[in-house]
Amino acid sequence: MRSSLLALAATLALSAPLMAQTQSGQAGPAVAMMPAPAVGQAAPDFSAPWADSTGVKSAPISLKSLRGNVVVLAFYPKDRSSGCTAELNKFRDEYASLFGPGVVVLPISIDSLDSHVGWAKDAHFPFGMISDVNGDLAKKYGSMGNGRPYFNRTIFVIGKDGQIDYSDMRFGALNQQAYDKLAAAIKSAKGN
């Protein structure tokens, strides 16, 4: 009898809709977490709004339009937060040695385009930034914040052929080894 009750409880739990807390504190459907694309798989295509220090761009940026370049997608939690500032300042300060020619760097957060423009101007970032306010791109890349209103800090290096060459699903913004691994992955993707 007990095993029948346990089996019934397990069945009901699996068939009940997943619930999560929304920002307002009320329960709502949970965000479906998609697994991150694996190394060797085709990178999920996207078309997203973006901006840089000169302003909001009139046309979205797409992965398809960047084919032939090495692309670094860097999901991060929030503009101007301490860890994100450390990460993007390191990208800026070591841009030539870490990335170099033929590499497109695209940091991505849930922040607005206006927030990106202001931060890029203040910090003199030499790269554009994607605004993913609905989390659509983060979902495709398995980078959602598990119910939190921001993204996990993840990195993807996409090769010239559009395949995932490297991923780090727990990128350490304050860990030099994380940047060393990223630099080696970029060098490999560039064919150097």
Stockholm file with secondary structure:
# STOCKHOLM 1.0

chainA/1-192         MRSSLLALAATLALSAPLMAQTQSGQAGPAVAMMPAPAVGQAAPDFSAPWADSTGVKSAPISLKSLRGNVVVLAFYPKDRSSGCTAELNKFRDEYASLFGPGVVVLPISIDSLDSHVGWAKDAHFPFGMISDVNGDLAKKYGSMGNGRPYFNRTIFVIGKDGQIDYSDMRFGALNQQAYDKLAAAIKSAKGN
#=GR chainA/1-192 SS CHHHHHHHHHHHHHHSCCEEECTTSCEEECCCCCCCCCTTSBCCCCEECEEETTEECSSCEETGGGTTSEEEEEECSCTTCHHHHHHHHHHHHTHHHHTCTTEEEEEEESSCHHHHHHHHHHHTCSSCEEECTTCHHHHHTTCBCTTSSSBCCEEEEECTTSBEEEEETTCCTTCHHHHHHHHHHHHHHHTC
#=GC SS_cons         CHHHHHHHHHHHHHHSCCEEECTTSCEEECCCCCCCCCTTSBCCCCEECEEETTEECSSCEETGGGTTSEEEEEECSCTTCHHHHHHHHHHHHTHHHHTCTTEEEEEEESSCHHHHHHHHHHHTCSSCEEECTTCHHHHHTTCBCTTSSSBCCEEEEECTTSBEEEEETTCCTTCHHHHHHHHHHHHHHHTC
//
